[in-house]
Amino acid sequence: LFDVKKPIKYYVESDDVRSPTYSMKVVELPAVGKLELEYVFPAYTGLAPQRVESGGDVAALQGTVVRVKVTPTMASPAGRLQLDPSATSALTRQADGTLTGSFTIDKDGFYHVELDTDGGAHVNASPKYTIDMIEDRPPTVTFTKPKRDVSANPVEEVNVQAKADDDFGVKQLDLVYSVNGGDEQV
């Protein structure tokens, strides 16, 4: 039955056998009208928080805090984020009727939003969304100049050029060297 808007009575009949008459009551349940996300990345990345206006599935580095803002289709006193398999994170009602909460990405998994009815029951209010933890790859450093071994005399200068790449940005690149086995200098 689709688009049931008022209470109905029904029965099932097959081969001259008829079930008793049943009643179906229609109730409105809260659901997620809008889901907004904010990614707060680990401090070492140097990345600014990122907002996603129309959220759902999440994919970020391990340690990223995902702040969630739920706008329900109808007033809901509270709710929670159900993180599979068994963890939960509470949603707190704000003055404007939205609910907010957060969770930290520490492994791959799933989550969905549950909202409370006025009677206190938890109802599934969103589809199940995926959580993908992205591995942070180590940075790579390459020398672009000189491209091969160089022999220099004691008064000759050797220009060095290096390039560093990382999937989330490079904050600093230091050249550490020693001359004729002496102390290291930066």
Disulfide bonds with the S-S distance in Angstrom:
none
